[in-house]
Amino acid sequence: MGILFFLESCLSGIIAGLLSWLLYRGGNPWDLIGNFQTSLMTSSMFCALFAGLISSIPVLIMERRFYKALNYFISPFLICFSLTALGSVIYSIIMESIINTGANIPLTVLRFFWWLLLSIGLSCTFSFLHSSLKMLCKTLMGFIPAFIVAGALIDKIFLLDNNYLLSFLFLGLMIGIGHAIVIDLLKEGWLDEYRGFGITFRYYLEDEFSAGTSNECDLTLQEGPEILFYITEKDSVHVFELQSSDFRASVNGSKFRYRALVDGDKINIGERDFIYHSTFSRIREEMPEIS
């Protein structure tokens, strides 16, 4: 597992919980039916803060680009806040209507669907940001058990003693752990950059990964063209596609315009080296390579 990413994810959850608690104004912050306004703002803020922090903190630590990190925070924050708030309102309307009909719904069931709603809101945010249904499924597998387990413990332990701060921090920690575990376990390809002192920067590869000097790139470089290369996935194979030959970039010491990557390939960009890893155990088939 990428230890740095795990710590970044846990830190994002804890900070999101702490900031949400600072904005909390009284009553049960996780009871949408009984404390609608407070719960709506608190839960939406918590999810939005986590989505923004987990997107921006890795950029801030690994690339040290404040404005890029700020952009990576604002977009997920606004999207997640909107989705979670809208979902919470719809959930409240539906549940109030069902309760008004006289249906006897166990409190445990209501709480289950409430935590499920929050996990769906967060997962939809990451799916929208990556334009990927695969990302939706991956994050759901991490958020659903994290929210339900943490929520059950919050209801049975923390809220009974009015330990609201601990409930925020515990929920944030559980969400961070769940997110980090599922992203790392279900990864298909990634780049590792060894920075010394046992520190490894890990960049996870999704459907398309870009590198260049533009802040729109997944990996922003200090110098070079706006888009230096792409790594795309084609039939479970990651392909390196060089976009500019004016800057020193190579794979295993040789320059290629197009190359299928295999586990252990070293991508050299200036003075930086990135080691490609893949979870697929397969032998590279012969593919056309243009030097």
CORTA-V900346 format. One record per run of one state. SS is the DSSP state (2 for helix, 1 for strand, 0 for the rest). FROM is the first residue (numbers start at 1). TO is the last residue. If there is no record, write none. Layout:
BEGIN
ss:SS from:FROM to:TO
ss:SS from:FROM to:TO
END
This chain:
BEGIN
ss:0 from:1 to:2
ss:2 from:3 to:23
ss:0 from:24 to:35
ss:2 from:36 to:62
ss:0 from:63 to:65
ss:2 from:66 to:100
ss:0 from:101 to:106
ss:2 from:107 to:130
ss:0 from:131 to:132
ss:2 from:133 to:158
ss:0 from:159 to:163
ss:2 from:164 to:185
ss:0 from:186 to:188
ss:1 from:189 to:196
ss:0 from:197 to:198
ss:1 from:199 to:204
ss:0 from:205 to:207
ss:1 from:208 to:212
ss:0 from:213 to:218
ss:1 from:219 to:220
ss:0 from:221 to:228
ss:1 from:229 to:234
ss:0 from:235 to:236
ss:1 from:237 to:242
ss:0 from:243 to:248
ss:1 from:249 to:251
ss:0 from:252 to:253
ss:1 from:254 to:254
ss:0 from:255 to:257
ss:1 from:258 to:260
ss:0 from:261 to:265
ss:1 from:266 to:269
ss:0 from:270 to:271
ss:1 from:272 to:278
ss:0 from:279 to:291
END
